[in-house]
Amino acid sequence: MTLDSGDDRVLFEVDRDLRIATITFNNPTQRNSYDATMRDAVGRCLDVVAEDDDITVVLLRGAEGVFSTGADMNNAYGWYGDEKGERSKKSRPSQRRRLTLDRKSFGFYHNLMGFPKVTVGEVSGYALGGGFEMALMTDISVIARDARIGMPATRFLGPALGSLHMFFHRLGPVLARRMLLTGDIIEAGEVEHLGVFTETCAPDAVTARAWYWAQKAAKMPADGVVIAKEAFRLVEQSQAYQGEEVASYLFHAYGTNLQFAEGEFNFVKTRAQHGTREAFRLRDEHFHVPEPQ
């Protein structure tokens, strides 16, 4: 059964016989990046799943072989808007505006991280920025070996991005520091041995394997699953995520309000001068350091 998400860039289906809901990021022309409106639509779908006693599992995936490249950076400051809720392409948001909006934004990720039903990620192509975070937040994650993962936005918004507790808990402190302090994008196969994801497999097997795991989880007793998820949340909050709900949005709001010194790469300024596509090219050129021979 297909349900209306309120945004045609988010597809929402429910298989009541199997007790599985599927949420698909459906913005392939932008590699399934999302803006605030699209993210809110995903949040509404998750709310429906959370409140439906007949659904045990939610499968997160992206259309046309790409999971998600995260937040749409075509208008970085447009996420914040102004006091009237109107988004501006030029003005730098006040710190109070950043804190207010970041607190709301991170509410979405905290909801997903502590979601009461089993979450399964079908990850192919790219999982960058917020897409990478969501892939890491799922309970069971199936990823293609050639999928590109990382937090490239740290190269122009600073390393204090995202759910820092989650990065250190899921990636480990060494890999978390490496990825956040360099902005490197790597292939999932490079970290297969670390067990970051539930299963790393060939690209053409991801869809079938994710569906396999979703069906396995859906056969578990629904009440037992919900009780277990709350217990897991309690353990992680007490051992790994203590302070996350404040630290994540606080450091993000402060850390993204950067002043750039001469010679440092300013993505927002570069984009305004050269356009988004060229700004990304110049960003990669600026941060490229050749490997020693």
C-alpha positions as CSV (number, residue, x, y, z in Angstrom):
1,M,0.0,0.0,0.0
2,T,1.4,3.4,-1.0
3,L,0.7,6.3,1.3
4,D,1.0,10.1,0.8
5,S,4.1,11.6,2.4
6,G,3.1,15.1,1.5
7,D,6.2,15.5,-0.7
8,D,6.6,13.6,-4.0
9,R,10.4,13.5,-3.2
10,V,9.6,11.0,-0.4
11,L,7.9,7.7,-1.2
12,F,6.1,5.9,1.6
13,E,4.9,2.3,1.3
14,V,3.5,-0.2,3.8
15,D,3.3,-4.0,3.4
16,R,1.0,-4.9,6.2
17,D,1.3,-8.6,5.6
18,L,5.0,-8.5,6.2
19,R,4.8,-5.6,8.8
20,I,7.4,-3.6,6.9
21,A,7.2,0.1,5.9
22,T,9.6,1.5,3.2
23,I,10.6,5.2,3.0
24,T,12.5,6.1,-0.2
25,F,14.4,9.3,-0.8
26,N,13.1,10.2,-4.2
27,N,15.2,13.1,-5.4
28,P,17.6,11.4,-7.8
29,T,18.4,14.4,-9.9
30,Q,20.1,15.8,-6.8
31,R,21.5,12.4,-5.7
32,N,18.7,12.2,-3.1
33,S,19.9,15.2,-1.1
34,Y,17.2,16.8,1.0
35,D,16.0,20.2,2.1
36,A,14.1,21.0,5.3
37,T,10.7,20.3,3.6
38,M,11.8,16.9,2.4
39,R,13.3,16.0,5.7
40,D,10.1,17.0,7.5
41,A,8.2,14.7,5.1
42,V,10.5,11.8,6.1
43,G,9.8,12.7,9.8
44,R,6.1,12.5,9.3
45,C,6.4,9.1,7.7
46,L,8.5,8.0,10.7
47,D,5.8,9.3,13.1
48,V,3.2,7.2,11.3
49,V,5.4,4.1,11.6
50,A,6.1,4.7,15.2
51,E,2.4,5.0,16.1
52,D,1.2,2.0,14.0
53,D,1.1,-1.2,16.0
54,D,1.0,-3.3,12.9
55,I,4.4,-2.2,11.6
56,T,7.6,-3.6,13.1
57,V,10.3,-2.5,10.6
58,V,11.0,0.5,8.5
59,L,13.4,0.3,5.6
60,L,15.2,3.4,4.5
61,R,16.5,3.6,0.9
62,G,17.2,6.0,-1.9
63,A,15.9,6.0,-5.5
64,E,18.0,5.0,-8.5
65,G,20.9,3.4,-6.6
66,V,21.9,6.3,-4.4
67,F,21.0,6.5,-0.7
68,S,21.5,10.2,0.1
69,T,24.1,12.9,-0.3
70,G,22.7,14.6,2.8
71,A,21.5,18.2,3.2
72,D,21.0,20.2,0.0
73,M,23.9,22.7,0.0
74,N,22.7,24.8,-3.0
75,N,21.5,27.3,-0.4
76,A,23.3,26.6,2.8
77,Y,22.0,29.6,4.7
78,G,18.5,28.9,3.3
79,W,18.0,26.2,5.9
80,Y,17.8,28.9,8.6
81,G,15.5,31.5,7.1
82,D,14.7,34.7,8.9
83,E,12.5,35.5,11.9
84,K,9.4,35.4,9.6
85,G,10.3,31.9,8.3
86,E,11.4,33.3,4.9
87,R,14.6,31.8,3.6
88,S,17.4,34.1,2.5
89,K,20.1,33.2,0.0
90,K,22.4,36.0,1.1
91,S,22.2,37.0,4.8
92,R,24.2,35.2,7.4
93,P,21.8,33.9,10.1
94,S,22.2,35.2,13.7
95,Q,23.6,32.8,16.3
96,R,20.2,32.7,18.0
97,R,18.6,31.7,14.7
98,R,21.2,29.0,14.2
99,L,20.6,27.6,17.7
100,T,16.8,27.6,17.4
101,L,16.8,25.9,13.9
102,D,19.7,23.5,14.7
103,R,17.9,22.3,17.8
104,K,14.8,21.6,15.7
105,S,16.9,19.9,12.9
106,F,18.7,17.6,15.3
107,G,15.4,16.6,16.8
108,F,14.9,14.6,13.6
109,Y,18.1,12.7,13.9
110,H,17.6,12.1,17.6
111,N,14.2,10.6,16.8
112,L,15.7,8.3,14.2
113,M,18.6,7.3,16.5
114,G,16.1,6.3,19.2
115,F,13.3,5.1,16.9
116,P,11.0,2.5,18.6
117,K,10.8,0.2,15.6
118,V,13.6,-1.7,13.8
119,T,15.3,0.5,11.2
120,V,17.1,-1.1,8.2
121,G,19.3,0.9,5.8
122,E,19.7,0.0,2.1
123,V,22.8,2.0,1.3
124,S,24.1,2.3,-2.3
125,G,26.0,4.8,-4.3
126,Y,26.6,7.7,-1.9
127,A,25.9,8.2,1.8
128,L,27.3,11.6,2.6
129,G,26.6,14.2,5.3
130,G,23.2,13.6,6.8
131,G,22.8,10.6,4.6
132,F,25.9,9.1,6.2
133,E,24.5,9.9,9.6
134,M,21.2,8.2,8.9
135,A,23.0,5.1,7.5
136,L,25.0,4.8,10.7
137,M,21.9,5.4,12.8
138,T,20.0,2.4,11.4
139,D,19.8,-0.8,13.5
140,I,20.7,-3.0,10.6
141,S,22.6,-1.6,7.6
142,V,23.4,-3.2,4.3
143,I,25.9,-1.2,2.2
144,A,27.5,-1.7,-1.2
145,R,31.3,-2.1,-1.1
146,D,31.7,0.7,-3.6
147,A,29.3,3.1,-1.8
148,R,31.0,6.4,-1.1
149,I,30.7,7.5,2.6
150,G,31.8,10.5,4.5
151,M,31.2,14.0,5.9
152,P,32.6,16.2,3.1
153,A,30.8,19.3,4.5
154,T,33.4,19.4,7.3
155,R,35.7,20.9,4.6
156,F,33.8,24.1,4.4
157,L,31.7,24.1,7.6
158,G,34.1,22.8,10.1
159,P,34.6,19.4,11.8
160,A,31.9,20.0,14.5
161,L,29.2,18.7,12.3
162,G,26.6,16.0,13.0
163,S,25.9,13.7,15.9
164,L,29.4,13.6,17.4
165,H,28.6,11.0,20.1
166,M,27.2,8.7,17.4
167,F,30.3,9.1,15.2
168,F,32.6,8.1,18.0
169,H,30.3,5.3,19.2
170,R,29.7,3.7,15.8
171,L,33.0,4.5,14.0
172,G,35.4,4.4,16.9
173,P,37.5,7.4,17.9
174,V,40.3,6.8,15.4
175,L,38.1,6.6,12.3
176,A,35.8,9.3,13.5
177,R,38.6,11.8,13.9
178,R,40.1,10.8,10.6
179,M,36.9,11.4,8.7
180,L,35.8,14.6,10.5
181,L,39.2,16.2,10.5
182,T,39.9,15.6,6.8
183,G,36.5,15.5,5.2
184,D,37.7,12.4,3.4
185,I,35.2,10.4,1.3
186,I,36.0,6.7,1.3
187,E,34.5,3.5,-0.1
188,A,32.6,1.3,2.4
189,G,34.7,-1.7,1.5
190,E,37.7,0.1,3.1
191,V,36.1,-0.3,6.5
192,E,34.4,-3.6,6.0
193,H,36.8,-5.3,8.5
194,L,35.7,-2.8,11.2
195,G,32.1,-4.0,11.3
196,V,30.7,-0.5,11.0
197,F,27.8,-1.8,8.9
198,T,25.8,-5.0,9.4
199,E,26.6,-6.3,6.0
200,T,28.9,-5.0,3.2
201,C,28.2,-6.7,-0.1
202,A,28.3,-6.4,-3.9
203,P,26.4,-3.4,-5.3
204,D,23.9,-5.6,-7.2
205,A,23.0,-7.5,-4.0
206,V,22.2,-4.6,-1.7
207,T,18.5,-4.3,-2.4
208,A,17.8,-8.1,-1.9
209,R,20.0,-8.3,1.2
210,A,18.4,-5.3,2.8
211,W,14.9,-6.8,2.2
212,Y,16.1,-10.1,3.6
213,W,17.2,-8.4,6.8
214,A,14.0,-6.4,7.0
215,Q,11.9,-9.6,6.7
216,K,14.0,-11.4,9.4
217,A,13.5,-8.5,11.9
218,A,9.8,-8.3,11.0
219,K,9.3,-11.9,12.2
220,M,10.3,-10.9,15.7
221,P,7.4,-10.3,18.3
222,A,6.4,-6.7,17.9
223,D,6.1,-6.0,21.6
224,G,9.5,-7.6,22.2
225,V,11.1,-5.4,19.5
226,V,9.7,-2.2,21.0
227,I,10.8,-3.1,24.5
228,A,14.2,-4.1,23.2
229,K,14.6,-0.8,21.3
230,E,13.8,1.2,24.4
231,A,16.3,-0.9,26.4
232,F,19.0,-0.4,23.7
233,R,18.3,3.4,23.8
234,L,18.7,3.4,27.6
235,V,22.0,1.6,27.3
236,E,23.4,3.8,24.6
237,Q,22.2,7.0,26.3
238,S,23.9,6.0,29.6
239,Q,27.1,4.6,28.0
240,A,27.6,6.5,24.7
241,Y,25.2,9.3,24.0
242,Q,25.0,11.1,27.3
243,G,24.7,14.8,26.5
244,E,24.2,14.2,22.7
245,E,20.8,16.0,22.5
246,V,22.4,19.2,23.6
247,A,26.0,18.8,22.4
248,S,25.0,18.0,18.8
249,Y,23.1,21.1,17.9
250,L,25.1,23.4,20.1
251,F,28.4,22.5,18.5
252,H,26.9,22.5,15.1
253,A,25.4,26.0,15.5
254,Y,28.7,27.4,16.9
255,G,31.0,25.4,14.7
256,T,29.3,26.4,11.4
257,N,29.5,30.1,12.1
258,L,33.1,30.3,10.9
259,Q,35.4,33.2,10.1
260,F,37.8,32.3,7.3
261,A,41.4,33.5,7.2
262,E,43.2,34.3,4.0
263,G,44.0,31.2,2.1
264,E,41.2,29.1,3.7
265,F,38.5,27.8,1.5
266,N,35.2,29.6,2.0
267,F,32.5,27.5,0.2
268,V,29.6,30.0,0.6
269,K,31.7,32.9,-0.8
270,T,33.1,30.7,-3.6
271,R,29.6,29.4,-4.6
272,A,28.2,33.0,-4.7
273,Q,31.0,33.9,-7.1
274,H,31.2,30.8,-9.3
275,G,28.1,28.8,-8.8
276,T,27.5,25.5,-6.9
277,R,29.0,23.0,-9.4
278,E,32.3,25.0,-9.8
279,A,32.4,25.6,-6.0
280,F,32.5,21.9,-5.4
281,R,35.2,21.5,-8.0
282,L,37.3,24.2,-6.4
283,R,36.7,22.8,-3.0
284,D,38.1,19.4,-4.1
285,E,41.0,21.0,-5.8
286,H,41.8,23.1,-2.7
287,F,41.8,20.1,-0.3
288,H,43.6,17.7,-2.6
289,V,46.9,16.5,-1.2
290,P,48.8,14.0,-3.3
291,E,49.8,10.7,-1.7
292,P,53.6,10.5,-1.2
293,Q,55.3,8.2,-3.7
